[in-house]
């Protein structure tokens, strides 16, 4: 009777201890998943415990962690036995160690790891049951983590695909964009309104998801260039979303473009970006692009003929080596750099040295010094004029840039660009600041030095000009090219 009572008491104690261990495992899983559970298991058993890949690769020896050559060889042999005999557990003895292996369960087609424990002989009586319980908990935990890894991988793949569609649209490759977008949702609309949402980087992921929820028919893409921007391409016929996006959080701004054909996505982006500059000075925190005529369109066919001549060396270029960028890639590089400045490296996914080398090559082909704002403005106008439909092109001899800028339509355009500044009481101060900024190739430091102002004071003046123009000036895409061309046109006609 005494022996039976003692055995019964020991059995009750073991069951109570096992239950307590299971509860402790659950707490460890909730605290930190498989890693937390493995740490608890190592502390609880005092043994070397790991999740081991079951692919049959050699197990690295870790003497400091308690895994010597004998134990590593036992694990390797045991994994082979598990695979060949489809066992659910295994104990394999060596001279000094016993290795216990428990393959984790997983869905069909998924290779799960195995729980391995290296124990000094003899093996404690309670250890196999404890490891079996741990393997069961680890199986559920590992499967949940595996599913989460797959979900994140799918999200990253979809995000990259959406970013690829955005790149294709920005570069005018509509057919390829439609092909890639066909595997995703929603379909690309023929007419769009582009939105740029500015928010703190820490909330961008969450805000992107919320934007996608409230605009189900829109394309929502975290900006590949600016970490505080979200880009949205919405169907033109949909209700205006700027106010809706601005209401999602108190610390965001929204800029909206005009309604444009899908082929003009790059124009829509620039318009939405400029609208952000206007939104910064409005209590509603959102603004729509205040449309003004484009210089290339204001001049008309003559600008297209001029652009064709300017860009001819670039379009005719053929790379000497297969690994070198061709004409199309150089055009895309120049367009990206004119839009994003040094941030073009993030847009094009290239190293800054690669960008510098390409820009140097482009400058040599076109006989331009792309460090100068004057030549940057010329090239920006040439790209815009080159996009004028071929049916509207002038077949006569191309003009020079100064000839184009002195045409009445160009002069009228220039005065409209500068009018918001010139009508202000402090017009003289603002015009001098702008002129100095443009003469210093859009560089803030030299501008501040020439004006005998601090960098902060100069930035504030330029921000005032941004607000008046309702255009971005300090951050690319910038209106500085248009402003340089406008001042050049006015100076040519006024004889200054």
VOTIRO-755245 format. One record per residue (C-alpha): x, y, z; residue number from 0. Coordinates in nm, 4 decimals. Example, Ala and Ser with C-alpha at 12.3 -4.5 7.8 and 13.67 -1.06 7.14 Angstrom:
2
[[1.2300 -0.4500 0.7800] 0]
[[1.3670 -0.1060 0.7140] 1]
END
This chain:
496
[[0.0000 0.0000 0.0000] 0]
[[0.2779 0.2408 0.0849] 1]
[[0.4569 0.1731 -0.2435] 2]
[[0.1341 0.2290 -0.4399] 3]
[[0.0598 0.5535 -0.2525] 4]
[[0.4141 0.6785 -0.3094] 5]
[[0.3978 0.5972 -0.6810] 6]
[[0.0591 0.7663 -0.7066] 7]
[[0.1980 1.0760 -0.5350] 8]
[[0.4974 1.0884 -0.7689] 9]
[[0.2669 1.0494 -1.0710] 10]
[[0.0489 1.3355 -0.9498] 11]
[[0.3564 1.5530 -0.8982] 12]
[[0.4871 1.4732 -1.2482] 13]
[[0.1477 1.5537 -1.4043] 14]
[[0.1268 1.8807 -1.2128] 15]
[[0.4811 1.9713 -1.3172] 16]
[[0.4020 1.8826 -1.6801] 17]
[[0.0916 2.1017 -1.6728] 18]
[[0.2941 2.3872 -1.5247] 19]
[[0.5564 2.3402 -1.7985] 20]
[[0.2898 2.3542 -2.0702] 21]
[[0.1519 2.6787 -1.9251] 22]
[[0.5042 2.8206 -1.9078] 23]
[[0.5552 2.7284 -2.2744] 24]
[[0.2387 2.9155 -2.3694] 25]
[[0.3564 3.2218 -2.1784] 26]
[[0.6950 3.2050 -2.3534] 27]
[[0.5276 3.1791 -2.6957] 28]
[[0.3083 3.4813 -2.6272] 29]
[[0.6120 3.6752 -2.5093] 30]
[[0.8415 3.6145 -2.8062] 31]
[[0.7479 3.3193 -3.0277] 32]
[[0.9839 3.0343 -3.1069] 33]
[[1.2976 3.2132 -2.9865] 34]
[[1.1474 3.2827 -2.6481] 35]
[[1.0256 2.9244 -2.6165] 36]
[[1.3672 2.7837 -2.7101] 37]
[[1.5345 3.0059 -2.4493] 38]
[[1.2865 2.8861 -2.1868] 39]
[[1.3463 2.5248 -2.2901] 40]
[[1.7244 2.5585 -2.2638] 41]
[[1.6916 2.7174 -1.9171] 42]
[[1.4409 2.4554 -1.8050] 43]
[[1.6403 2.1517 -1.9192] 44]
[[1.9994 2.2794 -1.9018] 45]
[[2.0631 2.1157 -2.2419] 46]
[[2.1649 2.2326 -2.5879] 47]
[[1.8349 2.2822 -2.7757] 48]
[[1.7921 2.4230 -3.1257] 49]
[[1.5660 2.4103 -3.4289] 50]
[[1.7665 2.2301 -3.6981] 51]
[[1.7047 2.2376 -4.0720] 52]
[[1.6053 1.8894 -4.1870] 53]
[[1.7573 1.9246 -4.5341] 54]
[[2.0538 1.7118 -4.4320] 55]
[[2.3212 1.9802 -4.4346] 56]
[[2.6185 1.9486 -4.2022] 57]
[[2.5543 2.0779 -3.8504] 58]
[[2.8123 2.3419 -3.7473] 59]
[[3.0085 2.2541 -3.4339] 60]
[[2.9626 2.4992 -3.1448] 61]
[[3.1864 2.3952 -2.8531] 62]
[[3.0993 2.7081 -2.6569] 63]
[[2.7305 2.6214 -2.6860] 64]
[[2.7815 2.2575 -2.5833] 65]
[[2.7849 2.0980 -2.9316] 66]
[[3.1014 1.9005 -3.0045] 67]
[[3.1952 1.6858 -3.3045] 68]
[[3.0264 1.3741 -3.1630] 69]
[[2.6965 1.5546 -3.1014] 70]
[[2.7030 1.7166 -3.4446] 71]
[[2.7587 1.3780 -3.6082] 72]
[[2.4741 1.2245 -3.4063] 73]
[[2.2365 1.5014 -3.5147] 74]
[[2.3358 1.4541 -3.8779] 75]
[[2.2811 1.0793 -3.8595] 76]
[[1.9532 1.1214 -3.6773] 77]
[[1.8172 1.3638 -3.9391] 78]
[[1.9016 1.1091 -4.2073] 79]
[[1.7112 0.8372 -4.0200] 80]
[[1.4103 1.0651 -3.9683] 81]
[[1.3959 1.1457 -4.3387] 82]
[[1.4406 0.7896 -4.4639] 83]
[[1.2011 0.6234 -4.2190] 84]
[[0.9463 0.9060 -4.1734] 85]
[[0.9765 0.8854 -3.7967] 86]
[[0.8010 1.1278 -3.5628] 87]
[[1.0805 1.1208 -3.3034] 88]
[[1.4204 0.9654 -3.2498] 89]
[[1.6776 0.9127 -2.9781] 90]
[[2.0285 0.8245 -3.0903] 91]
[[2.3065 0.7403 -2.8432] 92]
[[2.6741 0.8219 -2.8640] 93]
[[2.9618 0.7551 -2.6283] 94]
[[2.8935 1.0582 -2.4116] 95]
[[2.5699 1.2053 -2.5459] 96]
[[2.2171 1.1215 -2.6431] 97]
[[2.0520 1.3287 -2.9143] 98]
[[1.6738 1.3608 -2.9090] 99]
[[1.5044 1.4726 -3.2328] 100]
[[1.1418 1.5782 -3.2814] 101]
[[1.0399 1.6950 -3.6339] 102]
[[0.7898 1.9803 -3.6201] 103]
[[0.4622 1.9305 -3.8029] 104]
[[0.3895 2.1499 -4.1059] 105]
[[0.1378 2.1769 -4.3911] 106]
[[0.1852 1.9546 -4.6941] 107]
[[0.4684 2.0746 -4.9146] 108]
[[0.6364 2.2780 -4.6408] 109]
[[0.9634 2.1540 -4.4900] 110]
[[0.9671 2.2286 -4.1200] 111]
[[1.2746 2.2114 -3.8948] 112]
[[1.3260 1.9601 -3.6167] 113]
[[1.3737 2.0227 -3.2464] 114]
[[1.7119 1.8834 -3.1432] 115]
[[1.8362 1.8395 -2.7881] 116]
[[2.1839 1.7180 -2.6880] 117]
[[2.1832 1.5536 -2.3463] 118]
[[2.4609 1.4102 -2.1354] 119]
[[2.3928 1.0428 -2.0671] 120]
[[2.1920 0.9130 -1.8894] 121]
[[1.8777 1.0938 -2.0136] 122]
[[1.6509 1.2277 -1.7354] 123]
[[1.3206 1.0374 -1.7237] 124]
[[1.1022 1.3441 -1.7656] 125]
[[1.2970 1.5001 -2.0565] 126]
[[1.1480 1.3130 -2.3598] 127]
[[0.7910 1.4054 -2.2587] 128]
[[0.8921 1.7668 -2.1956] 129]
[[1.0594 1.7889 -2.5378] 130]
[[0.7572 1.6276 -2.7049] 131]
[[0.5285 1.8892 -2.5493] 132]
[[0.7710 2.1620 -2.6569] 133]
[[0.7796 2.0245 -3.0131] 134]
[[0.4011 2.0417 -3.0264] 135]
[[0.3990 2.4047 -2.9112] 136]
[[0.6885 2.4901 -3.1418] 137]
[[0.5051 2.3365 -3.4383] 138]
[[0.2072 2.5681 -3.3959] 139]
[[0.4273 2.8675 -3.3281] 140]
[[0.6620 2.7977 -3.6194] 141]
[[0.3692 2.7495 -3.8595] 142]
[[0.2197 3.0832 -3.7522] 143]
[[0.5548 3.2560 -3.7992] 144]
[[0.6061 3.0820 -4.1330] 145]
[[0.2634 3.2017 -4.2504] 146]
[[0.3492 3.5554 -4.1376] 147]
[[0.6802 3.5409 -4.3266] 148]
[[0.4958 3.4288 -4.6398] 149]
[[0.2410 3.7087 -4.5964] 150]
[[0.5148 3.9685 -4.5656] 151]
[[0.6956 3.8227 -4.8658] 152]
[[0.3776 3.8458 -5.0729] 153]
[[0.3194 4.2024 -4.9545] 154]
[[0.6760 4.2987 -5.0490] 155]
[[0.6387 4.1342 -5.3900] 156]
[[0.3118 4.3158 -5.4552] 157]
[[0.4629 4.6441 -5.3379] 158]
[[0.7574 4.5963 -5.5759] 159]
[[0.5191 4.5134 -5.8607] 160]
[[0.3135 4.8255 -5.7909] 161]
[[0.6307 5.0319 -5.7765] 162]
[[0.7369 4.8789 -6.1100] 163]
[[0.4029 4.9815 -6.2627] 164]
[[0.4554 5.3338 -6.1295] 165]
[[0.8049 5.3482 -6.2843] 166]
[[0.6695 5.2288 -6.6188] 167]
[[0.3926 5.4886 -6.6140] 168]
[[0.6328 5.7662 -6.5165] 169]
[[0.8559 5.6733 -6.8099] 170]
[[0.5631 5.6549 -7.0540] 171]
[[0.5664 5.2753 -7.1069] 172]
[[0.1902 5.2265 -7.0990] 173]
[[0.1752 4.8854 -7.2678] 174]
[[0.4241 4.7274 -7.0270] 175]
[[0.2503 4.8972 -6.7318] 176]
[[-0.0855 4.7475 -6.8320] 177]
[[0.0749 4.4036 -6.8694] 178]
[[0.2246 4.4108 -6.5197] 179]
[[-0.0856 4.5693 -6.3664] 180]
[[-0.3042 4.2987 -6.5194] 181]
[[-0.1963 4.0581 -6.2446] 182]
[[-0.2922 4.3044 -5.9725] 183]
[[-0.5977 4.5033 -5.8682] 184]
[[-0.7496 4.7407 -5.9650] 185]
[[-0.7062 4.7890 -6.3419] 186]
[[-0.5340 5.1063 -6.4559] 187]
[[-0.7911 5.3727 -6.5532] 188]
[[-0.7616 5.5649 -6.8820] 189]
[[-0.8053 5.9003 -6.7041] 190]
[[-0.6484 5.9677 -6.3641] 191]
[[-0.6082 6.2153 -6.0840] 192]
[[-0.2736 6.1892 -5.9053] 193]
[[-0.2464 6.2473 -5.5288] 194]
[[0.0677 6.2952 -5.3199] 195]
[[0.0224 6.2430 -4.9456] 196]
[[0.2962 6.3754 -4.7153] 197]
[[0.3194 6.2286 -4.3659] 198]
[[0.5782 6.1424 -4.0989] 199]
[[0.7806 5.8366 -4.2089] 200]
[[0.6874 5.6476 -3.8913] 201]
[[0.3185 5.6341 -3.9918] 202]
[[0.3603 5.5841 -4.3671] 203]
[[0.2978 5.2086 -4.3747] 204]
[[-0.0151 5.2357 -4.1643] 205]
[[-0.1418 5.5377 -4.3569] 206]
[[-0.0777 5.3614 -4.6904] 207]
[[-0.3032 5.0767 -4.5803] 208]
[[-0.5733 5.3210 -4.4682] 209]
[[-0.5537 5.5100 -4.7985] 210]
[[-0.6001 5.1810 -4.9838] 211]
[[-0.9059 5.1035 -4.7693] 212]
[[-1.0850 5.4324 -4.8408] 213]
[[-0.9878 5.4352 -5.2101] 214]
[[-1.0487 5.0794 -5.3262] 215]
[[-1.0265 5.1645 -5.6976] 216]
[[-0.6995 5.3565 -5.6629] 217]
[[-0.3365 5.2539 -5.6893] 218]
[[-0.1572 5.3307 -5.3617] 219]
[[0.2234 5.3146 -5.3735] 220]
[[0.4693 5.4278 -5.1035] 221]
[[0.6993 5.6728 -5.2816] 222]
[[1.0280 5.5032 -5.3819] 223]
[[1.2131 5.8359 -5.3509] 224]
[[1.0750 6.0212 -5.0478] 225]
[[1.0175 5.8220 -4.7283] 226]
[[0.7490 6.0667 -4.6135] 227]
[[0.5321 6.0459 -4.9271] 228]
[[0.2528 5.8156 -5.0416] 229]
[[0.1511 5.8255 -5.4092] 230]
[[-0.2055 5.7536 -5.5200] 231]
[[-0.3323 5.7114 -5.8767] 232]
[[-0.7123 5.7312 -5.8704] 233]
[[-0.9692 5.7146 -6.1536] 234]
[[-1.0564 6.0650 -6.2722] 235]
[[-1.4299 6.0104 -6.2357] 236]
[[-1.4085 5.9051 -5.8700] 237]
[[-1.5061 6.1470 -5.5902] 238]
[[-1.2253 6.3827 -5.4923] 239]
[[-1.0083 6.2083 -5.2334] 240]
[[-0.7841 6.4904 -5.1109] 241]
[[-1.0127 6.5838 -4.8218] 242]
[[-1.0675 6.2163 -4.7359] 243]
[[-0.6930 6.1455 -4.7174] 244]
[[-0.6268 6.4610 -4.5128] 245]
[[-0.8910 6.3529 -4.2607] 246]
[[-0.7196 6.0173 -4.1964] 247]
[[-0.4598 6.1758 -3.9690] 248]
[[-0.3845 6.5204 -3.8286] 249]
[[-0.0226 6.5310 -3.9442] 250]
[[-0.0474 6.4794 -4.3200] 251]
[[-0.0769 6.7040 -4.6258] 252]
[[-0.2369 6.6154 -4.9584] 253]
[[-0.1723 6.7542 -5.3053] 254]
[[-0.3933 6.6658 -5.6021] 255]
[[-0.3305 6.7001 -5.9748] 256]
[[-0.5698 6.7923 -6.2508] 257]
[[-0.7536 6.5173 -6.4370] 258]
[[-0.5097 6.3782 -6.6916] 259]
[[-0.4750 6.0874 -6.9363] 260]
[[-0.2881 5.7891 -6.7949] 261]
[[0.0002 5.8545 -7.0347] 262]
[[0.0635 6.1837 -6.8479] 263]
[[0.1279 6.0153 -6.5124] 264]
[[0.4644 6.1918 -6.4785] 265]
[[0.2910 6.5268 -6.5263] 266]
[[0.0294 6.4275 -6.2701] 267]
[[0.3005 6.3455 -6.0185] 268]
[[0.4693 6.6821 -6.0681] 269]
[[0.1356 6.8627 -6.0330] 270]
[[0.0464 6.6768 -5.7119] 271]
[[0.3932 6.7465 -5.5719] 272]
[[0.3558 7.1187 -5.6426] 273]
[[0.0080 7.1158 -5.4876] 274]
[[0.1702 6.9966 -5.1643] 275]
[[0.3557 7.3298 -5.1477] 276]
[[0.0189 7.5079 -5.1585] 277]
[[-0.1315 7.2710 -4.9001] 278]
[[0.1351 7.3672 -4.6447] 279]
[[-0.0106 7.7175 -4.6180] 280]
[[-0.3764 7.6112 -4.6040] 281]
[[-0.5665 7.5170 -4.2895] 282]
[[-0.7497 7.2392 -4.4744] 283]
[[-0.4108 7.0659 -4.5316] 284]
[[-0.4988 6.9759 -4.8895] 285]
[[-0.4834 7.1596 -5.2218] 286]
[[-0.5407 7.0991 -5.5900] 287]
[[-0.2885 7.1994 -5.8547] 288]
[[-0.3500 7.5527 -5.9781] 289]
[[-0.3068 7.4968 -6.3499] 290]
[[-0.0930 7.7297 -6.5569] 291]
[[0.0077 7.6912 -6.9228] 292]
[[0.3178 7.4872 -6.9922] 293]
[[0.5937 7.6783 -7.1727] 294]
[[0.6454 7.4082 -7.4356] 295]
[[0.2745 7.4094 -7.5186] 296]
[[0.2596 7.7912 -7.5067] 297]
[[0.5367 7.8166 -7.7677] 298]
[[0.3942 7.5326 -7.9736] 299]
[[0.5450 7.3496 -8.2726] 300]
[[0.8562 7.5667 -8.2854] 301]
[[0.9587 7.4323 -7.9426] 302]
[[0.9253 7.0750 -8.0686] 303]
[[1.1515 7.1452 -8.3679] 304]
[[1.4089 7.3060 -8.1376] 305]
[[1.3939 7.0122 -7.8946] 306]
[[1.4432 6.7609 -8.1748] 307]
[[1.7680 6.9316 -8.2724] 308]
[[1.8880 6.9693 -7.9120] 309]
[[1.8223 6.6054 -7.8216] 310]
[[1.9324 6.4521 -8.1538] 311]
[[2.2783 6.3404 -8.0252] 312]
[[2.1162 6.1695 -7.7269] 313]
[[1.8486 5.9909 -7.9300] 314]
[[2.1051 5.8828 -8.1910] 315]
[[2.3529 5.7492 -7.9348] 316]
[[2.4364 5.3794 -7.9469] 317]
[[2.6325 5.2141 -7.6650] 318]
[[2.9662 5.0676 -7.7692] 319]
[[2.9451 4.7852 -7.5120] 320]
[[2.6427 4.5735 -7.4307] 321]
[[2.6718 4.6479 -7.0578] 322]
[[2.6664 5.0254 -7.1104] 323]
[[2.3381 5.2195 -7.0961] 324]
[[2.1800 5.2899 -7.4340] 325]
[[1.9943 5.5943 -7.5545] 326]
[[1.6660 5.5044 -7.3844] 327]
[[1.8335 5.4410 -7.0497] 328]
[[2.0235 5.7696 -7.0677] 329]
[[1.7024 5.9571 -7.1474] 330]
[[1.5305 5.7927 -6.8492] 331]
[[1.8290 5.8812 -6.6269] 332]
[[1.8259 6.2460 -6.7342] 333]
[[1.4485 6.2743 -6.6889] 334]
[[1.4653 6.1163 -6.3433] 335]
[[1.7518 6.3422 -6.2367] 336]
[[1.5744 6.6559 -6.3585] 337]
[[1.2700 6.5491 -6.1571] 338]
[[1.4337 6.4179 -5.8397] 339]
[[1.7842 6.5686 -5.8407] 340]
[[2.0231 6.3549 -5.6319] 341]
[[1.7288 6.1406 -5.5151] 342]
[[1.7219 5.9903 -5.8653] 343]
[[1.9507 5.7198 -5.7264] 344]
[[1.6573 5.5902 -5.5198] 345]
[[1.4184 5.6234 -5.8137] 346]
[[1.6454 5.4432 -6.0603] 347]
[[1.7941 5.2016 -5.8033] 348]
[[2.1507 5.2889 -5.9046] 349]
[[2.4631 5.3981 -5.7166] 350]
[[2.5404 5.7697 -5.6983] 351]
[[2.8662 5.7121 -5.8879] 352]
[[2.6684 5.5480 -6.1679] 353]
[[2.4344 5.8473 -6.1773] 354]
[[2.7288 6.0901 -6.1902] 355]
[[2.8944 5.8962 -6.4729] 356]
[[2.5736 5.8876 -6.6770] 357]
[[2.5093 6.2595 -6.6277] 358]
[[2.8654 6.3395 -6.7343] 359]
[[2.8133 6.1286 -7.0464] 360]
[[2.4789 6.2989 -7.1215] 361]
[[2.6389 6.6410 -7.0785] 362]
[[2.9175 6.5489 -7.3209] 363]
[[2.6710 6.4184 -7.5807] 364]
[[2.4570 6.7332 -7.5647] 365]
[[2.7448 6.9784 -7.5052] 366]
[[2.5826 7.0940 -7.1803] 367]
[[2.7198 7.1620 -6.8333] 368]
[[2.4568 6.9973 -6.6166] 369]
[[2.6014 7.1556 -6.3017] 370]
[[2.4530 7.4852 -6.4235] 371]
[[2.0863 7.5618 -6.3695] 372]
[[2.0736 7.7301 -6.7115] 373]
[[2.1618 7.4076 -6.8918] 374]
[[1.9364 7.2040 -6.6634] 375]
[[1.6454 7.4341 -6.7510] 376]
[[1.7243 7.4058 -7.1221] 377]
[[1.7250 7.0260 -7.1024] 378]
[[1.4029 7.0173 -6.8979] 379]
[[1.2265 7.2316 -7.1607] 380]
[[1.3667 7.0164 -7.4398] 381]
[[1.2254 6.6993 -7.2860] 382]
[[0.8833 6.8583 -7.2409] 383]
[[0.8792 6.9992 -7.5940] 384]
[[0.9961 6.6666 -7.7378] 385]
[[0.6805 6.5090 -7.5939] 386]
[[0.4541 6.7281 -7.8109] 387]
[[0.2571 6.4979 -8.0477] 388]
[[0.4281 6.4594 -8.3851] 389]
[[0.1270 6.6016 -8.5701] 390]
[[0.1854 6.9376 -8.4000] 391]
[[0.5549 6.9659 -8.4823] 392]
[[0.7112 7.2463 -8.6835] 393]
[[0.9145 7.1150 -8.9789] 394]
[[1.0962 7.4433 -9.0323] 395]
[[1.4486 7.5227 -8.9162] 396]
[[1.4733 7.5028 -8.5377] 397]
[[1.5113 7.8208 -8.3334] 398]
[[1.7617 7.8900 -8.0559] 399]
[[1.6433 7.8926 -7.6954] 400]
[[1.6586 8.2732 -7.6825] 401]
[[1.4548 8.2954 -8.0039] 402]
[[1.1875 8.0770 -7.8407] 403]
[[1.1854 8.2798 -7.5187] 404]
[[1.1340 8.6102 -7.6983] 405]
[[0.8209 8.4935 -7.8768] 406]
[[0.5107 8.6819 -7.7523] 407]
[[0.3515 8.3647 -7.6154] 408]
[[0.6657 8.2830 -7.4166] 409]
[[0.6952 8.6369 -7.2783] 410]
[[0.3295 8.6361 -7.1716] 411]
[[0.3867 8.2977 -7.0066] 412]
[[0.6914 8.4348 -6.8230] 413]
[[0.5017 8.7319 -6.6796] 414]
[[0.2266 8.4994 -6.5545] 415]
[[0.4860 8.2853 -6.3765] 416]
[[0.6370 8.5820 -6.1918] 417]
[[0.3124 8.7740 -6.1309] 418]
[[0.2351 8.6161 -5.7857] 419]
[[0.5696 8.7493 -5.6585] 420]
[[0.5654 9.0888 -5.8282] 421]
[[0.2225 9.1810 -5.6917] 422]
[[0.3392 9.1545 -5.3292] 423]
[[0.4421 9.4605 -5.1209] 424]
[[0.7779 9.2937 -5.0552] 425]
[[0.8272 9.2096 -5.4226] 426]
[[1.1736 9.3656 -5.4415] 427]
[[1.3134 9.1585 -5.1573] 428]
[[1.1545 8.8389 -5.2846] 429]
[[1.2650 8.8959 -5.6456] 430]
[[1.6216 8.9615 -5.5340] 431]
[[1.6203 8.6451 -5.3249] 432]
[[1.4827 8.4414 -5.6139] 433]
[[1.7247 8.5921 -5.8656] 434]
[[2.0208 8.5192 -5.6394] 435]
[[1.9004 8.1620 -5.5795] 436]
[[1.8655 8.0978 -5.9532] 437]
[[2.2008 8.2617 -6.0353] 438]
[[2.3647 8.0298 -5.7799] 439]
[[2.2214 7.7259 -5.9608] 440]
[[1.9612 7.6602 -5.6922] 441]
[[2.2180 7.6132 -5.4141] 442]
[[2.1055 7.7357 -5.0738] 443]
[[2.4468 7.7968 -4.9104] 444]
[[2.5967 8.0277 -5.1758] 445]
[[2.2625 8.2098 -5.1998] 446]
[[2.2625 8.2819 -4.8266] 447]
[[2.6244 8.4017 -4.8416] 448]
[[2.5585 8.6406 -5.1298] 449]
[[2.2499 8.7812 -4.9557] 450]
[[2.4378 8.8117 -4.6224] 451]
[[2.1677 8.6047 -4.4563] 452]
[[2.1677 8.2877 -4.2536] 453]
[[2.0735 7.9672 -4.4303] 454]
[[1.7571 7.9492 -4.2179] 455]
[[1.6482 8.3018 -4.3135] 456]
[[1.7130 8.2319 -4.6808] 457]
[[1.5143 7.9110 -4.6630] 458]
[[1.2225 8.0991 -4.5045] 459]
[[1.2213 8.3539 -4.7865] 460]
[[1.2222 8.0788 -5.0471] 461]
[[0.9414 7.9051 -4.8584] 462]
[[0.7395 8.2304 -4.8846] 463]
[[0.7985 8.2253 -5.2593] 464]
[[0.6798 7.8645 -5.2669] 465]
[[0.3576 7.9634 -5.0918] 466]
[[0.2975 8.2545 -5.3303] 467]
[[0.3631 8.0480 -5.6416] 468]
[[0.1860 7.7392 -5.5022] 469]
[[0.4790 7.5432 -5.6408] 470]
[[0.7622 7.3435 -5.4858] 471]
[[1.0945 7.5281 -5.5091] 472]
[[1.3277 7.3867 -5.2457] 473]
[[1.2425 7.0215 -5.3008] 474]
[[1.2369 6.8360 -5.6315] 475]
[[1.0321 6.8225 -5.8509] 476]
[[1.1039 7.1941 -5.8396] 477]
[[0.9700 7.4956 -6.0272] 478]
[[1.3210 7.6386 -6.0510] 479]
[[1.3548 7.5396 -6.4205] 480]
[[1.0390 7.7309 -6.5134] 481]
[[1.1460 8.0271 -6.3009] 482]
[[1.4881 8.0406 -6.4655] 483]
[[1.3264 8.0314 -6.8108] 484]
[[1.0713 8.2955 -6.7079] 485]
[[1.3396 8.5339 -6.5769] 486]
[[1.5465 8.4751 -6.8905] 487]
[[1.2484 8.5595 -7.1127] 488]
[[1.1735 8.8782 -6.9167] 489]
[[1.5370 8.9912 -6.9172] 490]
[[1.5674 8.9342 -7.2925] 491]
[[1.2582 9.1428 -7.3684] 492]
[[1.3392 9.4157 -7.1152] 493]
[[1.7001 9.4381 -7.2300] 494]
[[1.8516 9.3448 -6.8947] 495]
END
